Amino acid sequence: MNIKTLTRLFSIIFSLGLLGFLSNSQQPLNLENAFPQLTFERPVEFTHAGDGSNRLYVIEQEGLIRVFENSPSVKSADVFLDLKNKVSSEGEMGLLGLAFHPNFKQNGYFYVYYTKRKPLESIIARYRVVSNKVDVSTETILLRFDQPYDNHNGGKIAFGPDGYLYIGTGDGGAWGDQHNYAQNRSSLLGKILRIDVNQTTRGAYGIPADNPYVGSTEGFREEIYAYGLRNPWRFSFDTASKQLWVGDVGQNEFEEINIVTKGGNYGWRLKEAVRCYNPRKDCDPALQLIDPIHHYPRTDGVSVTGGFVYRGLRAPSLRGKYLFADYSNGNIWALTFEGNKKTRLELVSKEGGSVSAFGEDAQGELYILDHSSGKINRFSPSN
């Protein structure tokens, strides 16, 4: 085999490998309005209670939680909880997170994450459903912490497969994490927190015994599960692998998708994705910072929205892939992976709108929230 033939063969192999890793050429998948007769005001979260009721819940950023039947023909969405008199909802603030207790059907407990002014702070609170109605007098504040600015407030909460409540917090806002909160383990900002809502050793919650800073003598917060995050707006657990997937909004170069593990440092503000940020060089001499499984430049989008590993049946071509989007341009991608490594990336839709969140129903089917239009979309069954 001569050198010319070898060169041509290598070129073909390289091209095929590259296409397999970063393919954006898949035929775009179709989206449809999942609930054509419903429109929401600035929707930011979508979930179910896991109680077998076939009901779905959507958060409207100004402070409402709405509930409705999981049916394309549903005509109205009732108010489940109204917190408008408590919530400040300008910009990135608002009623941002909702999670139902794993035993919600028995105890009626659910949890919300919201921001308020005077003082500016984030609040994690518990409510209870009594006789099929939320009793607002049952509000119990589990955790509250100051926010220095009104952006990068995080907002996602979810119960993990271990039964603990996970909380995403931003770095407090402004430019470049000027107070270095994300790397400061004495601060709750720029973190994924993990608490035990079934204990009361901290007043309204407890600390899981295996949290990384339990018993810290350096003043590190025991609630911390992982740190070094800028604004982990949306995260989820893969129901099959139990991995924790986080979409972390970038500063001015990259958007990140991270697989988060206990005690991990995901770099911010030392690094933005794979590049040193502050300082500009030699930011990780001990090689302890964890790089994202995927990152993309600002030419592809400026505000990542983390999604889910799809485990439903409606869109077979997406099964087992991680779906995420960019709020700024409506692009939706599917990431194929093995363990903690990316093997393929596909642009599956450019029609997501202003994607503020993804959500799952009880069957693991995926829904896509358009913050601007107020519509809830899903992939068409032909996909």
ZATOR-389822 format. One line per 10 residues: number of its first residue (from 1); their letters; for each residue x, y, z of C-alpha. Coordinates in nm, 4 decimals. Layout:
<sites>
NUM> a> X,Y,Z; ...
</sites>
This chain:
<sites>
1> mniktltrlf> 0.0000,0.0000,0.0000; 0.1618,0.3287,-0.1128; 0.1735,0.6521,0.0835; -0.0992,0.8112,-0.1284; -0.3416,0.5281,-0.0516; -0.2533,0.5380,0.3177; -0.3120,0.9116,0.3298; -0.6515,0.8756,0.1647; -0.7498,0.5889,0.3981; -0.6452,0.7872,0.7063
11> siifslgllg> -0.8449,1.0849,0.5837; -1.1593,0.8727,0.5440; -1.1197,0.7105,0.8873; -1.0594,1.0468,1.0538; -1.3608,1.2027,0.8838; -1.5903,0.9179,0.9845; -1.4667,0.9323,1.3433; -1.5166,1.3058,1.3627; -1.8668,1.2834,1.2212; -1.9528,1.0129,1.4706
21> flsnsqqpln> -1.8354,1.2325,1.7571; -1.9795,1.5698,1.6609; -2.2629,1.5029,1.4196; -2.4996,1.7911,1.3642; -2.6367,1.6461,1.0432; -2.9266,1.4379,1.1785; -3.2646,1.5219,1.0304; -3.4256,1.7703,1.2738; -3.6908,1.6168,1.4961; -4.0381,1.7640,1.5079
31> lenafpqltf> -4.1833,1.9357,1.8137; -4.5530,1.9657,1.8924; -4.7554,2.1561,2.1493; -4.8222,1.8965,2.4199; -5.1211,2.0848,2.5648; -5.2632,2.3021,2.2832; -5.5291,2.4681,2.4993; -5.2912,2.5738,2.7771; -5.0562,2.8709,2.7894; -4.8463,2.9653,3.0908
41> erpvefthag> -4.6890,3.2915,3.2048; -4.3078,3.2599,3.2048; -4.2949,2.8855,3.2844; -3.9710,2.7735,3.4512; -4.0359,2.4239,3.5895; -4.2398,2.1141,3.5040; -4.2773,1.8022,3.7167; -4.5118,1.5423,3.8619; -4.5768,1.4284,4.2179; -4.5097,1.0562,4.1722
51> dgsnrlyvie> -4.8438,0.9789,4.3340; -5.0145,0.7955,4.0479; -5.2613,1.0809,3.9938; -5.1623,1.1504,3.6300; -5.1385,1.5194,3.7168; -4.8653,1.7600,3.6101; -4.7335,2.0768,3.7721; -4.5883,2.3878,3.6088; -4.4244,2.6810,3.7878; -4.4877,3.0318,3.6621
61> qeglirvfen> -4.1951,3.2529,3.7578; -4.4048,3.5288,3.9169; -4.5094,3.2909,4.1954; -4.7801,3.0465,4.0835; -4.7787,2.6681,4.0665; -5.0445,2.5302,3.8326; -5.1764,2.1732,3.8177; -5.3557,1.9932,3.5354; -5.4321,1.6507,3.3913; -5.1708,1.4882,3.1696
71> spsvksadvf> -5.3869,1.4905,2.8575; -5.3499,1.6772,2.5255; -5.7188,1.7707,2.5494; -5.6940,1.9349,2.8925; -5.8635,2.2754,2.8845; -5.7488,2.4459,3.2038; -5.4756,2.4471,3.4662; -5.5809,2.5189,3.8239; -5.3783,2.7164,4.0766; -5.2105,2.4723,4.3151
81> ldlknkvsse> -5.0181,2.7336,4.5171; -5.0029,3.1135,4.4953; -4.6874,3.2736,4.6366; -4.6976,3.5985,4.4412; -4.7150,3.8012,4.7625; -4.3883,3.6426,4.8827; -4.1849,3.6243,4.5627; -3.9731,3.8818,4.3798; -3.9737,3.7787,4.0157; -3.7788,4.0372,3.8174
91> gemgllglaf> -3.4965,3.9143,3.5951; -3.3668,3.5772,3.7121; -3.5514,3.5856,4.0434; -3.8876,3.4300,4.1202; -4.0500,3.1041,4.2166; -3.7883,2.8792,4.0610; -3.8030,2.5247,4.1980; -4.0504,2.2548,4.3038; -3.9917,1.9042,4.4360; -4.2361,1.6546,4.5833
101> hpnfkqngyf> -4.1332,1.4373,4.8766; -4.0720,1.0752,4.7713; -4.3561,0.9829,5.0101; -4.5809,1.2704,4.9018; -4.8801,1.0394,4.8588; -4.8591,0.9534,5.2298; -4.7323,1.2740,5.3942; -4.8442,1.5490,5.1527; -4.5087,1.7325,5.1703; -4.3606,1.9308,4.8840
111> yvyytkrkpl> -4.0790,2.1848,4.8641; -4.0273,2.5124,4.6798; -3.7334,2.7402,4.6031; -3.8046,3.1125,4.5691; -3.6326,3.4495,4.5942; -3.7519,3.7583,4.7785; -3.6326,4.1113,4.8475; -3.5885,4.3122,5.1700; -3.3595,4.1404,5.2336; -3.2626,3.9822,4.9018
121> esiiaryrvv> -3.2438,3.6113,4.9757; -3.3206,3.2613,4.8511; -3.5597,3.0448,5.0493; -3.6228,2.6704,5.0541; -3.9620,2.6043,5.2132; -4.1891,2.3080,5.2762; -4.5670,2.3028,5.2385; -4.8239,2.0329,5.2977; -5.1336,1.9215,5.1119; -5.4222,1.8534,5.3513
131> snkvdvstet> -5.7543,1.7130,5.2249; -5.6416,1.7576,4.8628; -5.5618,2.1264,4.9122; -5.2410,2.3107,4.9972; -5.2541,2.4466,5.3506; -5.0494,2.7675,5.3194; -5.0264,2.7931,5.6980; -4.7995,2.4860,5.6963; -4.5083,2.6760,5.5402; -4.1855,2.5739,5.7114
141> illrfdqpyd> -3.8660,2.7468,5.6002; -3.5854,2.4929,5.5872; -3.3039,2.7070,5.4565; -3.2501,3.0709,5.3685; -2.9370,3.2456,5.2492; -2.8526,3.5966,5.1335; -2.8152,3.6833,4.7665; -2.5719,3.9694,4.6981; -2.7265,4.0391,4.3553; -3.0473,3.9573,4.1721
151> nhnggkiafg> -2.8986,3.7199,3.9143; -2.7342,3.3767,3.9271; -2.9806,3.2589,4.1907; -2.9810,2.8952,4.0781; -3.3252,2.7633,4.1617; -3.3488,2.3922,4.0867; -3.4376,2.1474,4.3628; -3.4882,1.7731,4.3242; -3.4835,1.4583,4.5305; -3.2027,1.2244,4.4388
161> pdgylyigtg> -3.2206,0.8451,4.4200; -3.0801,0.8438,4.7760; -3.3892,1.0270,4.9067; -3.2005,1.3475,4.9886; -3.2965,1.6924,4.8605; -3.0468,1.8505,4.6181; -3.0381,2.2282,4.5710; -2.8632,2.4271,4.2972; -2.7313,2.7701,4.3949; -2.5663,3.0300,4.1719
171> dggawgdqhn> -2.2514,3.2234,4.2560; -2.4500,3.5284,4.3675; -2.4297,3.7198,4.0412; -2.2471,4.0242,3.9071; -1.9420,3.9748,3.6836; -1.6774,3.7072,3.7248; -1.7834,3.5942,4.0745; -1.5973,3.8933,4.2160; -1.6369,3.7660,4.5736; -1.5173,3.4144,4.4804
181> yaqnrssllg> -1.8213,3.2528,4.6405; -1.8143,2.9426,4.4173; -1.4717,2.8351,4.5473; -1.5446,2.9410,4.9057; -1.6680,2.6342,5.0915; -1.7818,2.8519,5.3813; -2.0486,2.9929,5.1476; -2.3574,2.8174,5.0100; -2.3304,3.0052,4.6784; -2.2047,2.8429,4.3577
191> kilridvnqt> -2.2821,2.4945,4.4851; -2.4944,2.1847,4.4703; -2.6252,2.1337,4.8242; -2.7635,1.8118,4.9707; -2.9819,1.7960,5.2818; -3.1915,1.5370,5.4630; -3.5484,1.6640,5.4988; -3.6417,1.3677,5.7192; -3.4106,1.4800,6.0016; -3.4293,1.7928,6.2127
201> trgaygipad> -3.0771,1.8179,6.3552; -3.0405,2.1591,6.1863; -3.3826,2.2801,6.2896; -3.5887,2.1863,5.9853; -3.3433,1.9520,5.8124; -3.0436,1.7293,5.8724; -2.7077,1.6653,5.7053; -2.6462,1.3323,5.5287; -2.3723,1.1480,5.7146; -2.1592,1.1094,5.4009
211> npyvgstegf> -2.1691,1.4708,5.2831; -1.8073,1.5666,5.2050; -1.7635,1.8315,5.4767; -1.9410,1.6725,5.7697; -1.7477,1.7633,6.0834; -1.5342,2.0221,5.9031; -1.2960,2.2083,6.1335; -1.2292,2.4735,5.8675; -1.5745,2.6277,5.8682; -1.6878,2.4573,5.5483
221> reeiyayglr> -2.0642,2.4276,5.5144; -2.1800,2.0738,5.5752; -2.4685,2.1147,5.3291; -2.2245,2.1259,5.0354; -2.2275,1.8285,4.7974; -2.0208,1.9838,4.5138; -1.8823,2.3292,4.4350; -1.7180,2.5504,4.1740; -2.0376,2.6212,3.9771; -2.1432,2.9534,3.8261
231> npwrfsfdta> -2.5184,2.9133,3.7839; -2.6458,2.5527,3.7803; -2.9898,2.6640,3.6608; -3.1232,2.3147,3.5847; -3.0073,1.9655,3.6798; -3.1497,1.6139,3.6803; -3.0779,1.2556,3.7770; -3.0623,0.9811,3.5163; -3.3203,0.7277,3.6342; -3.1090,0.4404,3.4972
241> skqlwvgdvg> -2.7501,0.5267,3.5947; -2.8382,0.7621,3.8874; -2.5819,1.0124,3.7549; -2.6376,1.3792,3.8377; -2.6329,1.5946,3.5220; -2.5959,1.9727,3.5577; -2.6196,2.2518,3.3013; -2.3958,2.5352,3.4234; -2.4355,2.8764,3.2592; -2.1039,3.0252,3.1482
251> qnefeeiniv> -1.9416,3.3672,3.1814; -1.8288,3.4885,2.8385; -1.6656,3.1943,2.6601; -1.8324,2.8579,2.7254; -2.1522,2.6878,2.8395; -2.1097,2.3631,3.0357; -2.2681,2.0237,3.0903; -2.1257,1.8504,3.3980; -2.1715,1.5092,3.5542; -2.1498,1.6015,3.9206
261> tkggnygwrl> -2.0120,1.3746,4.1913; -1.9792,1.4129,4.5667; -1.7039,1.6518,4.6717; -1.6228,1.7544,4.3154; -1.4838,2.0966,4.2276; -1.6121,2.2058,3.8856; -1.3702,2.4913,3.8469; -1.5488,2.8252,3.8522; -1.4025,3.0916,3.8904; -1.0589,2.9358,3.8499
271> keavrcynpr> -1.1717,2.7977,3.5153; -1.4544,2.8495,3.2723; -1.5084,2.5018,3.1261; -1.1574,2.3932,3.0149; -0.9884,2.7343,3.0086; -0.8329,2.9268,3.2955; -1.0387,3.2312,3.3938; -0.9027,3.3744,3.7193; -0.6052,3.3463,3.7192; -0.5535,3.3369,3.3427
281> kdcdpalqli> -0.2871,3.0647,3.3636; -0.1711,2.7946,3.6048; -0.5201,2.7826,3.7565; -0.5139,2.4101,3.8387; -0.1577,2.3079,3.9318; -0.2765,2.0081,4.1342; -0.5091,1.8898,3.8533; -0.8025,1.8682,4.0934; -1.0664,2.0531,3.8918; -1.3234,1.8450,3.7033
291> dpihhyprtd> -1.3829,1.9354,3.3405; -1.7324,1.9238,3.1890; -1.8401,1.6239,2.9832; -1.9360,1.8799,2.7190; -1.8902,2.2507,2.6634; -1.9718,2.4783,2.3741; -1.8613,2.8281,2.2708; -2.0736,3.1406,2.2801; -2.1112,3.1261,1.9030; -2.3445,2.8271,1.9618
301> gvsvtggfvy> -2.5443,2.9866,2.2441; -2.5077,3.1975,2.5564; -2.7315,3.0360,2.8208; -2.7425,2.6594,2.8597; -3.0542,2.4894,2.9962; -2.9801,2.1494,3.1430; -3.2204,1.8678,3.0607; -3.2587,1.4942,3.1130; -3.1272,1.1622,2.9955; -3.4296,1.0474,2.7984
311> rglrapslrg> -3.5737,0.7151,2.9164; -3.9218,0.7403,2.7636; -4.0820,0.5552,2.4733; -4.2240,0.8333,2.2575; -3.8984,0.9199,2.0753; -3.6971,0.5963,2.0318; -3.4070,0.7679,1.8520; -3.3384,0.9755,2.1651; -3.3513,0.6990,2.4233; -3.0458,0.6924,2.6491
321> kylfadysng> -2.9204,1.0311,2.5275; -2.8872,1.3472,2.7342; -3.1094,1.6278,2.6013; -3.0241,1.9919,2.6697; -3.0872,2.3302,2.5088; -2.9811,2.6918,2.4881; -3.2255,2.9562,2.6071; -3.0956,3.2195,2.3656; -3.1559,3.0452,2.0332; -3.3886,2.7463,2.0813
331> niwaltfegn> -3.1323,2.4850,1.9848; -3.1820,2.1405,2.1393; -2.9020,1.8848,2.1379; -2.8765,1.5131,2.2136; -2.5522,1.3974,2.3728; -2.4536,1.0307,2.3508; -2.2136,0.9125,2.6182; -2.0360,0.6146,2.7691; -1.9783,0.6524,3.1415; -1.8389,1.0041,3.1839
341> kktrlelvsk> -1.7261,1.0449,2.8224; -1.9063,1.2085,2.5311; -1.9138,0.9985,2.2153; -2.1530,1.1926,1.9915; -2.3406,1.5221,1.9777; -2.6436,1.5877,1.7566; -2.8409,1.9049,1.6977; -3.1940,1.7623,1.7003; -3.4033,2.0809,1.6834; -3.3703,2.4547,1.6284
351> eggsvsafge> -3.7331,2.5192,1.7247; -3.7282,2.5038,2.1051; -3.7943,2.8745,2.1534; -3.6699,3.0260,2.4799; -3.6125,2.6941,2.6560; -3.6231,2.7643,3.0295; -3.6498,2.4030,3.1452; -3.7169,2.0435,3.0548; -3.9483,1.8220,3.2577; -4.0582,1.4610,3.2850
361> daqgelyild> -4.3945,1.3004,3.3475; -4.4411,0.9799,3.5465; -4.3722,0.7699,3.2352; -4.0378,0.9383,3.1714; -4.1621,1.1324,2.8697; -3.9872,1.4626,2.8110; -4.1404,1.8107,2.7902; -3.9802,2.1380,2.6829; -4.0839,2.4738,2.8329; -4.0817,2.7848,2.6139
371> hssgkinrfs> -4.0448,3.0780,2.8508; -4.1503,3.3384,2.5935; -4.4561,3.1776,2.4331; -4.5719,2.9978,2.7481; -4.6129,2.6721,2.5570; -4.5137,2.3241,2.6710; -4.3728,2.1251,2.3790; -4.2688,1.7647,2.3254; -4.1202,1.5569,2.0470; -4.3680,1.4166,1.7970
381> psn> -4.4186,1.0382,1.8155; -4.2774,0.9929,1.4635; -3.9374,1.0712,1.6142
</sites>
